[in-house]
Amino acid sequence: MNLDERGRSAGHELRRVLGGTERFGAGVELERLHAERARRARHQRWRAGVVAAAISVLAIAVLAAVLRDRSSAVPTSPAPTGTILYGRWDPDTQHSRWFTANADGTDVRSLGVTATCARWWPDGSKILITNDAAFGPGHPLRPATVRSDGSGLQPLDATKDPSLNLGCGDVSPDGRLIVLEGFSQAGQERNGIYVVRASDGGGLRRIVATPGRSIADPAFSPDGSRIAFFTTKPGVSPPGAGALFTLDLDGSGLHRITPWGGAFLDQGWSPDGSWIAYQRPYGVITLVHPDGSDRHDLPVAFPPGLGAANPTWSPDGGWIIFSLGNNETANIYRVRSDGTGLTQVTSQPDVDEQTPFWTSEART
């Protein structure tokens, strides 16, 4: 169920792209995918050739200086509001444990949820997750929801096809549909992007087929008319990189918006739909219009040895939130959409925090 940073599903083709064609049992396969995704995610946040020990010492000093200088140079503005959702990679389970916090990083709460992927429902009332706990022989991967506090697990398993796994995805702005990665452990011909009802997970339809190619992170545009997704293919360099595509909800209008090898997993639409933020190798936040035009790096300087991953936007479009770290650890940061105001949001030491999402809703 994964491709790169949060262990999302990619199935047989991902195993082949990563250099292995052997077949495994269901649980072993997903465990391998999760482990490989975490390893690749860490690799994508740092540049090879920098000594890790030097990175750690230098990054701490430089980061403190960067944040101090920026805090004095950038005019003050209202503090961001709302709630962020993010995962903390657990090497023991090979999944992420999920947390919420206020937008300024205060009042961190564990949801008691362990899953590969999690994403806010459009109104912030609940969270879409991959129901990894139910996956096993005779039980293909399916999505589920939990309440915003992590309670009330509701499987969305009305689609009963035992040969098809449905991994990470997104909910349409009107809350009616879910778009998901699809793959089969029986073969690559089932790979593609699928849509199901958000109410129960039924009404399955495939909107694009990608036999022999893995798909990851399909995400709805703010108006619900288009989908952005990441894919890779054999021979793309650097390892783990691929390209971003967009397509219409009916499966038409497929368009590649980045060069092959120019993007890593995870991308986020701006709230007005005019930009998509993504990670360019290695650890650089890049913006591009949905038609592929005006592609440029966000003008923000990170400390040496640290790189960004998983950029998504604040509900008002004023900020981009992301994971910033090195080869071992990462915390959540935010920066204004013009590249100013780099701010650390979470500060838990010795953890690998990933894939933040931001809702305007405040917790009760």
C-alpha positions as YAML, in Angstrom:
chain: A
units: angstrom
residues:
- id: 1
  name: MET
  ca: [0.00, 0.00, 0.00]
- id: 2
  name: ASN
  ca: [2.71, 2.49, -0.38]
- id: 3
  name: LEU
  ca: [5.43, 3.68, -2.50]
- id: 4
  name: ASP
  ca: [7.76, 5.85, -0.62]
- id: 5
  name: GLU
  ca: [7.35, 7.59, 2.73]
- id: 6
  name: ARG
  ca: [4.37, 6.26, 4.66]
- id: 7
  name: GLY
  ca: [4.45, 2.68, 3.46]
- id: 8
  name: ARG
  ca: [1.60, 2.99, 1.00]
- id: 9
  name: SER
  ca: [0.60, 0.11, -1.15]
- id: 10
  name: ALA
  ca: [2.15, -0.48, -4.49]
- id: 11
  name: GLY
  ca: [1.79, -4.21, -4.85]
- id: 12
  name: HIS
  ca: [3.69, -6.56, -7.12]
- id: 13
  name: GLU
  ca: [5.06, -3.86, -9.41]
- id: 14
  name: LEU
  ca: [6.52, -1.92, -6.52]
- id: 15
  name: ARG
  ca: [8.37, -5.05, -5.40]
- id: 16
  name: ARG
  ca: [9.74, -5.39, -8.92]
- id: 17
  name: VAL
  ca: [10.73, -1.71, -9.18]
- id: 18
  name: LEU
  ca: [12.48, -1.99, -5.84]
- id: 19
  name: GLY
  ca: [14.48, -4.90, -7.10]
- id: 20
  name: GLY
  ca: [12.57, -7.97, -5.93]
- id: 21
  name: THR
  ca: [10.25, -10.21, -7.91]
- id: 22
  name: GLU
  ca: [9.72, -12.95, -5.35]
- id: 23
  name: ARG
  ca: [6.28, -13.59, -3.94]
- id: 24
  name: PHE
  ca: [5.43, -13.38, -0.27]
- id: 25
  name: GLY
  ca: [2.49, -14.05, 1.96]
- id: 26
  name: ALA
  ca: [0.17, -11.10, 2.44]
- id: 27
  name: GLY
  ca: [1.49, -10.00, 5.81]
- id: 28
  name: VAL
  ca: [5.13, -10.41, 4.86]
- id: 29
  name: GLU
  ca: [4.61, -8.45, 1.66]
- id: 30
  name: LEU
  ca: [3.05, -5.46, 3.36]
- id: 31
  name: GLU
  ca: [5.69, -5.51, 6.08]
- id: 32
  name: ARG
  ca: [8.38, -5.37, 3.41]
- id: 33
  name: LEU
  ca: [6.60, -2.52, 1.63]
- id: 34
  name: HIS
  ca: [6.29, -0.53, 4.85]
- id: 35
  name: ALA
  ca: [9.94, -1.03, 5.73]
- id: 36
  name: GLU
  ca: [11.09, -0.10, 2.24]
- id: 37
  name: ARG
  ca: [8.92, 3.00, 2.23]
- id: 38
  name: ALA
  ca: [10.32, 4.19, 5.54]
- id: 39
  name: ARG
  ca: [13.88, 3.60, 4.37]
- id: 40
  name: ARG
  ca: [13.30, 5.46, 1.14]
- id: 41
  name: ALA
  ca: [11.54, 8.29, 2.93]
- id: 42
  name: ARG
  ca: [14.50, 8.82, 5.18]
- id: 43
  name: HIS
  ca: [16.85, 8.70, 2.21]
- id: 44
  name: GLN
  ca: [14.80, 11.28, 0.35]
- id: 45
  name: ARG
  ca: [15.19, 13.81, 3.14]
- id: 46
  name: TRP
  ca: [18.97, 14.05, 3.00]
- id: 47
  name: ARG
  ca: [21.73, 14.39, 0.46]
- id: 48
  name: ALA
  ca: [24.19, 11.56, 0.05]
- id: 49
  name: GLY
  ca: [27.80, 12.36, 0.84]
- id: 50
  name: VAL
  ca: [27.11, 14.35, 4.02]
- id: 51
  name: VAL
  ca: [28.42, 12.71, 7.17]
- id: 52
  name: ALA
  ca: [25.51, 11.97, 9.48]
- id: 53
  name: ALA
  ca: [27.29, 13.01, 12.66]
- id: 54
  name: ALA
  ca: [28.26, 16.34, 11.17]
- id: 55
  name: ILE
  ca: [24.69, 16.84, 9.96]
- id: 56
  name: SER
  ca: [23.26, 16.39, 13.43]
- id: 57
  name: VAL
  ca: [25.59, 18.84, 15.13]
- id: 58
  name: LEU
  ca: [25.56, 21.42, 12.37]
- id: 59
  name: ALA
  ca: [21.83, 21.20, 11.68]
- id: 60
  name: ILE
  ca: [20.87, 21.94, 15.26]
- id: 61
  name: ALA
  ca: [23.04, 25.04, 15.40]
- id: 62
  name: VAL
  ca: [22.09, 26.29, 11.96]
- id: 63
  name: LEU
  ca: [18.40, 25.61, 12.42]
- id: 64
  name: ALA
  ca: [18.34, 27.60, 15.63]
- id: 65
  name: ALA
  ca: [20.05, 30.49, 13.85]
- id: 66
  name: VAL
  ca: [17.72, 30.28, 10.86]
- id: 67
  name: LEU
  ca: [14.60, 30.31, 12.98]
- id: 68
  name: ARG
  ca: [15.95, 33.12, 15.17]
- id: 69
  name: ASP
  ca: [16.89, 35.26, 12.19]
- id: 70
  name: ARG
  ca: [13.61, 34.67, 10.41]
- id: 71
  name: SER
  ca: [11.50, 35.33, 13.47]
- id: 72
  name: SER
  ca: [13.09, 38.78, 13.78]
- id: 73
  name: ALA
  ca: [13.05, 39.56, 10.07]
- id: 74
  name: VAL
  ca: [9.50, 38.50, 9.15]
- id: 75
  name: PRO
  ca: [6.59, 40.71, 10.22]
- id: 76
  name: THR
  ca: [4.31, 39.14, 12.79]
- id: 77
  name: SER
  ca: [0.96, 37.79, 11.63]
- id: 78
  name: PRO
  ca: [-1.96, 36.05, 13.32]
- id: 79
  name: ALA
  ca: [-1.03, 32.63, 14.65]
- id: 80
  name: PRO
  ca: [-2.27, 29.77, 12.50]
- id: 81
  name: THR
  ca: [-5.40, 28.08, 13.79]
- id: 82
  name: GLY
  ca: [-7.01, 24.69, 13.35]
- id: 83
  name: THR
  ca: [-5.69, 21.18, 13.94]
- id: 84
  name: ILE
  ca: [-2.92, 19.17, 12.32]
- id: 85
  name: LEU
  ca: [-2.87, 15.40, 11.85]
- id: 86
  name: TYR
  ca: [0.45, 13.62, 11.43]
- id: 87
  name: GLY
  ca: [2.07, 10.21, 11.68]
- id: 88
  name: ARG
  ca: [5.01, 9.09, 13.79]
- id: 89
  name: TRP
  ca: [6.82, 6.14, 12.24]
- id: 90
  name: ASP
  ca: [7.01, 3.12, 14.52]
- id: 91
  name: PRO
  ca: [9.85, 0.78, 13.49]
- id: 92
  name: ASP
  ca: [8.44, -2.03, 15.60]
- id: 93
  name: THR
  ca: [5.08, -2.19, 13.82]
- id: 94
  name: GLN
  ca: [6.36, -0.84, 10.47]
- id: 95
  name: HIS
  ca: [3.43, 1.58, 10.44]
- id: 96
  name: SER
  ca: [2.79, 5.09, 11.70]
- id: 97
  name: ARG
  ca: [1.09, 5.96, 14.96]
- id: 98
  name: TRP
  ca: [-1.17, 8.96, 14.45]
- id: 99
  name: PHE
  ca: [-1.43, 12.16, 16.46]
- id: 100
  name: THR
  ca: [-3.20, 15.49, 16.37]
- id: 101
  name: ALA
  ca: [-2.04, 18.85, 17.68]
- id: 102
  name: ASN
  ca: [-3.06, 22.45, 17.57]
- id: 103
  name: ALA
  ca: [-1.72, 24.26, 14.52]
- id: 104
  name: ASP
  ca: [1.02, 25.80, 16.65]
- id: 105
  name: GLY
  ca: [2.13, 22.36, 17.85]
- id: 106
  name: THR
  ca: [0.63, 22.54, 21.33]
- id: 107
  name: ASP
  ca: [-1.64, 19.97, 22.98]
- id: 108
  name: VAL
  ca: [-0.35, 16.89, 21.19]
- id: 109
  name: ARG
  ca: [-2.76, 13.96, 21.49]
- id: 110
  name: SER
  ca: [-2.31, 10.36, 20.46]
- id: 111
  name: LEU
  ca: [-5.27, 8.97, 18.53]
- id: 112
  name: GLY
  ca: [-4.44, 5.39, 19.47]
- id: 113
  name: VAL
  ca: [-4.51, 4.58, 15.75]
- id: 114
  name: THR
  ca: [-1.78, 2.65, 13.92]
- id: 115
  name: ALA
  ca: [-2.08, 2.76, 10.14]
- id: 116
  name: THR
  ca: [-0.09, 3.36, 7.00]
- id: 117
  name: CYS
  ca: [-2.11, 6.39, 5.92]
- id: 118
  name: ALA
  ca: [-4.48, 8.85, 7.52]
- id: 119
  name: ARG
  ca: [-6.12, 11.98, 6.13]
- id: 120
  name: TRP
  ca: [-8.74, 14.45, 7.33]
- id: 121
  name: TRP
  ca: [-12.31, 14.22, 6.11]
- id: 122
  name: PRO
  ca: [-13.16, 17.49, 4.31]
- id: 123
  name: ASP
  ca: [-15.07, 18.93, 7.27]
- id: 124
  name: GLY
  ca: [-12.57, 17.71, 9.87]
- id: 125
  name: SER
  ca: [-15.19, 15.58, 11.60]
- id: 126
  name: LYS
  ca: [-13.39, 12.28, 11.02]
- id: 127
  name: ILE
  ca: [-10.28, 10.74, 9.52]
- id: 128
  name: LEU
  ca: [-9.84, 8.38, 6.56]
- id: 129
  name: ILE
  ca: [-7.32, 5.62, 7.33]
- id: 130
  name: THR
  ca: [-6.00, 2.42, 5.82]
- id: 131
  name: ASN
  ca: [-7.50, -0.40, 7.87]
- id: 132
  name: ASP
  ca: [-4.20, -2.28, 8.20]
- id: 133
  name: ALA
  ca: [-5.32, -4.07, 11.37]
- id: 134
  name: ALA
  ca: [-7.97, -6.00, 9.42]
- id: 135
  name: PHE
  ca: [-5.69, -6.96, 6.53]
- id: 136
  name: GLY
  ca: [-4.78, -10.63, 6.26]
- id: 137
  name: PRO
  ca: [-5.59, -13.88, 4.49]
- id: 138
  name: GLY
  ca: [-9.09, -13.60, 3.08]
- id: 139
  name: HIS
  ca: [-9.31, -9.93, 4.08]
- id: 140
  name: PRO
  ca: [-7.99, -7.57, 1.40]
- id: 141
  name: LEU
  ca: [-6.87, -4.10, 2.35]
- id: 142
  name: ARG
  ca: [-9.72, -1.62, 2.64]
- id: 143
  name: PRO
  ca: [-10.17, 1.93, 3.95]
- id: 144
  name: ALA
  ca: [-11.90, 2.84, 7.20]
- id: 145
  name: THR
  ca: [-12.77, 5.95, 9.16]
- id: 146
  name: VAL
  ca: [-12.33, 7.01, 12.75]
- id: 147
  name: ARG
  ca: [-13.65, 10.03, 14.60]
- id: 148
  name: SER
  ca: [-11.36, 13.02, 15.01]
- id: 149
  name: ASP
  ca: [-10.33, 11.70, 18.44]
- id: 150
  name: GLY
  ca: [-9.43, 8.25, 17.02]
- id: 151
  name: SER
  ca: [-12.50, 6.42, 18.30]
- id: 152
  name: GLY
  ca: [-15.38, 4.79, 16.43]
- id: 153
  name: LEU
  ca: [-13.61, 2.69, 13.78]
- id: 154
  name: GLN
  ca: [-15.91, 2.17, 10.79]
- id: 155
  name: PRO
  ca: [-14.63, -0.19, 8.05]
- id: 156
  name: LEU
  ca: [-15.54, 0.81, 4.51]
- id: 157
  name: ASP
  ca: [-15.53, -2.68, 3.07]
- id: 158
  name: ALA
  ca: [-18.64, -2.93, 0.93]
- id: 159
  name: THR
  ca: [-16.44, -3.83, -2.04]
- id: 160
  name: LYS
  ca: [-15.89, -7.57, -1.60]
- id: 161
  name: ASP
  ca: [-13.51, -8.45, -4.44]
- id: 162
  name: PRO
  ca: [-10.93, -10.58, -2.55]
- id: 163
  name: SER
  ca: [-8.23, -10.12, -5.19]
- id: 164
  name: LEU
  ca: [-8.13, -6.32, -5.01]
- id: 165
  name: ASN
  ca: [-6.47, -4.22, -2.31]
- id: 166
  name: LEU
  ca: [-7.45, -0.57, -1.85]
- id: 167
  name: GLY
  ca: [-4.79, 1.51, -0.12]
- id: 168
  name: CYS
  ca: [-4.24, 5.19, 0.56]
- id: 169
  name: GLY
  ca: [-6.41, 7.90, -0.86]
- id: 170
  name: ASP
  ca: [-8.51, 11.01, -0.36]
- id: 171
  name: VAL
  ca: [-12.10, 12.11, 0.16]
- id: 172
  name: SER
  ca: [-13.91, 14.33, -2.34]
- id: 173
  name: PRO
  ca: [-14.67, 17.88, -1.14]
- id: 174
  name: ASP
  ca: [-18.39, 17.08, -0.94]
- id: 175
  name: GLY
  ca: [-17.69, 13.99, 1.18]
- id: 176
  name: ARG
  ca: [-19.39, 11.59, -1.24]
- id: 177
  name: LEU
  ca: [-16.50, 9.73, -2.89]
- id: 178
  name: ILE
  ca: [-13.12, 8.28, -1.95]
- id: 179
  name: VAL
  ca: [-10.31, 7.90, -4.47]
- id: 180
  name: LEU
  ca: [-7.81, 5.13, -3.69]
- id: 181
  name: GLU
  ca: [-4.74, 3.29, -4.90]
- id: 182
  name: GLY
  ca: [-5.65, -0.16, -6.12]
- id: 183
  name: PHE
  ca: [-3.42, -3.19, -6.56]
- id: 184
  name: SER
  ca: [-3.61, -6.96, -6.58]
- id: 185
  name: GLN
  ca: [-1.15, -9.43, -5.17]
- id: 186
  name: ALA
  ca: [-2.22, -11.84, -7.89]
- id: 187
  name: GLY
  ca: [-0.81, -9.66, -10.67]
- id: 188
  name: GLN
  ca: [-0.17, -6.19, -11.98]
- id: 189
  name: GLU
  ca: [-3.16, -5.92, -14.29]
- id: 190
  name: ARG
  ca: [-5.38, -4.61, -11.45]
- id: 191
  name: ASN
  ca: [-3.12, -1.66, -10.63]
- id: 192
  name: GLY
  ca: [-4.82, 1.69, -11.00]
- id: 193
  name: ILE
  ca: [-6.89, 4.42, -9.37]
- id: 194
  name: TYR
  ca: [-10.29, 3.44, -8.01]
- id: 195
  name: VAL
  ca: [-13.28, 5.36, -6.68]
- id: 196
  name: VAL
  ca: [-15.76, 4.11, -4.08]
- id: 197
  name: ARG
  ca: [-18.64, 5.60, -2.11]
- id: 198
  name: ALA
  ca: [-17.56, 7.38, 1.04]
- id: 199
  name: SER
  ca: [-20.59, 6.09, 2.92]
- id: 200
  name: ASP
  ca: [-19.72, 2.39, 2.86]
- id: 201
  name: GLY
  ca: [-16.84, 1.80, 0.42]
- id: 202
  name: GLY
  ca: [-19.09, 0.30, -2.25]
- id: 203
  name: GLY
  ca: [-19.79, 1.29, -5.85]
- id: 204
  name: LEU
  ca: [-16.27, 0.40, -6.99]
- id: 205
  name: ARG
  ca: [-15.09, 1.73, -10.32]
- id: 206
  name: ARG
  ca: [-11.63, 2.09, -11.81]
- id: 207
  name: ILE
  ca: [-11.02, 5.45, -13.44]
- id: 208
  name: VAL
  ca: [-7.55, 4.72, -14.79]
- id: 209
  name: ALA
  ca: [-5.68, 1.44, -15.28]
- id: 210
  name: THR
  ca: [-1.92, 1.33, -14.82]
- id: 211
  name: PRO
  ca: [-0.87, -2.30, -15.43]
- id: 212
  name: GLY
  ca: [2.80, -2.77, -14.65]
- id: 213
  name: ARG
  ca: [3.06, 0.60, -12.95]
- id: 214
  name: SER
  ca: [2.43, 1.48, -9.32]
- id: 215
  name: ILE
  ca: [0.23, 4.38, -8.22]
- id: 216
  name: ALA
  ca: [0.32, 6.33, -4.99]
- id: 217
  name: ASP
  ca: [-1.43, 9.16, -3.17]
- id: 218
  name: PRO
  ca: [-4.36, 10.08, -5.41]
- id: 219
  name: ALA
  ca: [-5.74, 13.39, -4.11]
- id: 220
  name: PHE
  ca: [-8.80, 15.40, -5.12]
- id: 221
  name: SER
  ca: [-8.52, 18.97, -6.34]
- id: 222
  name: PRO
  ca: [-10.41, 21.46, -4.15]
- id: 223
  name: ASP
  ca: [-13.34, 21.55, -6.59]
- id: 224
  name: GLY
  ca: [-13.43, 17.75, -6.86]
- id: 225
  name: SER
  ca: [-13.06, 17.72, -10.64]
- id: 226
  name: ARG
  ca: [-9.47, 16.47, -10.95]
- id: 227
  name: ILE
  ca: [-7.09, 14.09, -9.21]
- id: 228
  name: ALA
  ca: [-3.34, 14.40, -8.73]
- id: 229
  name: PHE
  ca: [-1.25, 11.28, -8.14]
- id: 230
  name: PHE
  ca: [2.31, 9.99, -8.07]
- id: 231
  name: THR
  ca: [3.63, 7.10, -10.10]
- id: 232
  name: THR
  ca: [6.96, 5.54, -10.92]
- id: 233
  name: LYS
  ca: [8.24, 3.13, -13.53]
- id: 234
  name: PRO
  ca: [11.30, 0.95, -14.07]
- id: 235
  name: GLY
  ca: [14.49, 2.76, -14.95]
- id: 236
  name: VAL
  ca: [13.62, 6.08, -13.32]
- id: 237
  name: SER
  ca: [16.46, 7.73, -11.41]
- id: 238
  name: PRO
  ca: [17.08, 8.53, -8.58]
- id: 239
  name: PRO
  ca: [15.66, 5.40, -6.90]
- id: 240
  name: GLY
  ca: [12.16, 5.95, -5.58]
- id: 241
  name: ALA
  ca: [11.50, 8.99, -7.75]
- id: 242
  name: GLY
  ca: [8.77, 9.22, -10.33]
- id: 243
  name: ALA
  ca: [6.41, 11.81, -11.75]
- id: 244
  name: LEU
  ca: [3.19, 13.59, -10.84]
- id: 245
  name: PHE
  ca: [0.13, 13.34, -13.06]
- id: 246
  name: THR
  ca: [-3.33, 14.86, -13.04]
- id: 247
  name: LEU
  ca: [-6.52, 13.53, -14.60]
- id: 248
  name: ASP
  ca: [-10.24, 14.24, -14.58]
- id: 249
  name: LEU
  ca: [-12.53, 12.35, -12.24]
- id: 250
  name: ASP
  ca: [-13.98, 10.43, -15.18]
- id: 251
  name: GLY
  ca: [-10.50, 9.20, -16.12]
- id: 252
  name: SER
  ca: [-9.95, 11.51, -19.06]
- id: 253
  name: GLY
  ca: [-7.42, 14.31, -19.43]
- id: 254
  name: LEU
  ca: [-4.39, 12.40, -18.15]
- id: 255
  name: HIS
  ca: [-1.44, 14.81, -18.02]
- id: 256
  name: ARG
  ca: [2.08, 14.51, -16.64]
- id: 257
  name: ILE
  ca: [3.07, 17.71, -14.81]
- id: 258
  name: THR
  ca: [6.64, 16.94, -13.69]
- id: 259
  name: PRO
  ca: [9.60, 15.31, -15.44]
- id: 260
  name: TRP
  ca: [10.28, 11.64, -14.78]
- id: 261
  name: GLY
  ca: [12.59, 11.44, -11.79]
- id: 262
  name: GLY
  ca: [11.61, 14.95, -10.74]
- id: 263
  name: ALA
  ca: [9.23, 14.12, -7.90]
- id: 264
  name: PHE
  ca: [8.86, 11.94, -4.85]
- id: 265
  name: LEU
  ca: [5.72, 10.64, -3.20]
- id: 266
  name: ASP
  ca: [3.18, 12.97, -1.56]
- id: 267
  name: GLN
  ca: [1.75, 16.14, -3.00]
- id: 268
  name: GLY
  ca: [-0.80, 18.70, -1.90]
- id: 269
  name: TRP
  ca: [-3.24, 20.97, -3.72]
- id: 270
  name: SER
  ca: [-3.47, 24.59, -2.62]
- id: 271
  name: PRO
  ca: [-7.00, 25.44, -1.35]
- id: 272
  name: ASP
  ca: [-7.76, 27.53, -4.42]
- id: 273
  name: GLY
  ca: [-6.57, 24.76, -6.75]
- id: 274
  name: SER
  ca: [-3.96, 26.92, -8.48]
- id: 275
  name: TRP
  ca: [-0.86, 25.12, -7.19]
- id: 276
  name: ILE
  ca: [0.38, 21.67, -6.29]
- id: 277
  name: ALA
  ca: [3.24, 21.39, -3.79]
- id: 278
  name: TYR
  ca: [5.50, 18.36, -3.89]
- id: 279
  name: GLN
  ca: [9.00, 17.14, -3.00]
- id: 280
  name: ARG
  ca: [11.70, 17.34, -5.63]
- id: 281
  name: PRO
  ca: [14.82, 15.21, -5.08]
- id: 282
  name: TYR
  ca: [16.24, 15.58, -2.55]
- id: 283
  name: GLY
  ca: [14.13, 17.33, 0.07]
- id: 284
  name: VAL
  ca: [13.22, 20.45, -1.94]
- id: 285
  name: ILE
  ca: [9.66, 21.81, -1.82]
- id: 286
  name: THR
  ca: [8.54, 22.66, -5.34]
- id: 287
  name: LEU
  ca: [5.36, 24.29, -6.66]
- id: 288
  name: VAL
  ca: [3.69, 23.73, -10.02]
- id: 289
  name: HIS
  ca: [0.39, 24.69, -11.60]
- id: 290
  name: PRO
  ca: [-1.97, 21.75, -12.28]
- id: 291
  name: ASP
  ca: [-1.27, 22.10, -16.00]
- id: 292
  name: GLY
  ca: [2.48, 21.67, -15.39]
- id: 293
  name: SER
  ca: [3.42, 25.31, -15.93]
- id: 294
  name: ASP
  ca: [5.54, 27.65, -13.79]
- id: 295
  name: ARG
  ca: [7.33, 24.89, -11.93]
- id: 296
  name: HIS
  ca: [9.68, 26.42, -9.34]
- id: 297
  name: ASP
  ca: [11.26, 25.68, -5.98]
- id: 298
  name: LEU
  ca: [9.89, 27.35, -2.88]
- id: 299
  name: PRO
  ca: [12.50, 29.96, -1.86]
- id: 300
  name: VAL
  ca: [13.23, 28.64, 1.62]
- id: 301
  name: ALA
  ca: [16.68, 27.69, 2.92]
- id: 302
  name: PHE
  ca: [16.88, 24.62, 5.14]
- id: 303
  name: PRO
  ca: [19.87, 23.87, 7.36]
- id: 304
  name: PRO
  ca: [22.54, 21.70, 5.70]
- id: 305
  name: GLY
  ca: [21.71, 18.03, 5.74]
- id: 306
  name: LEU
  ca: [17.98, 18.51, 6.32]
- id: 307
  name: GLY
  ca: [15.33, 18.01, 3.68]
- id: 308
  name: ALA
  ca: [11.57, 18.38, 3.37]
- id: 309
  name: ALA
  ca: [8.93, 15.80, 2.52]
- id: 310
  name: ASN
  ca: [5.11, 15.53, 2.37]
- id: 311
  name: PRO
  ca: [4.17, 19.18, 1.75]
- id: 312
  name: THR
  ca: [0.49, 20.07, 2.14]
- id: 313
  name: TRP
  ca: [-1.29, 23.39, 2.65]
- id: 314
  name: SER
  ca: [-3.05, 25.20, 5.45]
- id: 315
  name: PRO
  ca: [-6.80, 25.63, 4.96]
- id: 316
  name: ASP
  ca: [-6.38, 29.34, 4.13]
- id: 317
  name: GLY
  ca: [-3.53, 28.74, 1.68]
- id: 318
  name: GLY
  ca: [-1.15, 30.95, 3.59]
- id: 319
  name: TRP
  ca: [1.16, 28.20, 4.83]
- id: 320
  name: ILE
  ca: [2.72, 24.95, 3.67]
- id: 321
  name: ILE
  ca: [3.24, 22.28, 6.32]
- id: 322
  name: PHE
  ca: [5.72, 19.45, 5.88]
- id: 323
  name: SER
  ca: [8.14, 17.00, 7.49]
- id: 324
  name: LEU
  ca: [11.73, 18.24, 7.85]
- id: 325
  name: GLY
  ca: [14.54, 15.95, 8.91]
- id: 326
  name: ASN
  ca: [17.65, 13.97, 8.11]
- id: 327
  name: ASN
  ca: [18.33, 10.30, 7.59]
- id: 328
  name: GLU
  ca: [17.02, 9.25, 11.01]
- id: 329
  name: THR
  ca: [14.59, 11.74, 12.52]
- id: 330
  name: ALA
  ca: [12.11, 14.40, 11.43]
- id: 331
  name: ASN
  ca: [9.64, 16.84, 12.93]
- id: 332
  name: ILE
  ca: [6.79, 18.86, 11.47]
- id: 333
  name: TYR
  ca: [7.45, 22.41, 10.23]
- id: 334
  name: ARG
  ca: [5.54, 25.10, 8.41]
- id: 335
  name: VAL
  ca: [6.54, 27.93, 6.10]
- id: 336
  name: ARG
  ca: [4.56, 30.69, 4.42]
- id: 337
  name: SER
  ca: [3.61, 30.03, 0.84]
- id: 338
  name: ASP
  ca: [6.15, 32.69, -0.24]
- id: 339
  name: GLY
  ca: [9.00, 30.86, 1.53]
- id: 340
  name: THR
  ca: [9.23, 33.08, 4.61]
- id: 341
  name: GLY
  ca: [8.51, 32.35, 8.25]
- id: 342
  name: LEU
  ca: [10.04, 28.89, 8.64]
- id: 343
  name: THR
  ca: [8.65, 27.62, 11.95]
- id: 344
  name: GLN
  ca: [9.02, 24.36, 13.83]
- id: 345
  name: VAL
  ca: [5.63, 22.93, 14.84]
- id: 346
  name: THR
  ca: [6.52, 19.73, 16.69]
- id: 347
  name: SER
  ca: [9.71, 19.16, 18.66]
- id: 348
  name: GLN
  ca: [9.72, 15.56, 19.82]
- id: 349
  name: PRO
  ca: [13.33, 14.31, 19.82]
- id: 350
  name: ASP
  ca: [14.47, 11.07, 18.19]
- id: 351
  name: VAL
  ca: [11.28, 10.42, 16.23]
- id: 352
  name: ASP
  ca: [10.42, 10.31, 12.54]
- id: 353
  name: GLU
  ca: [7.24, 12.38, 12.03]
- id: 354
  name: GLN
  ca: [5.61, 12.38, 8.62]
- id: 355
  name: THR
  ca: [2.68, 13.31, 6.38]
- id: 356
  name: PRO
  ca: [0.99, 16.25, 8.13]
- id: 357
  name: PHE
  ca: [-2.50, 17.37, 7.14]
- id: 358
  name: TRP
  ca: [-4.21, 20.53, 8.35]
- id: 359
  name: THR
  ca: [-7.90, 21.18, 8.99]
- id: 360
  name: SER
  ca: [-9.49, 24.46, 9.98]
- id: 361
  name: GLU
  ca: [-11.57, 22.72, 12.61]
- id: 362
  name: ALA
  ca: [-10.54, 23.14, 16.24]
- id: 363
  name: ARG
  ca: [-10.66, 20.20, 18.62]
- id: 364
  name: THR
  ca: [-13.08, 20.03, 21.49]
...
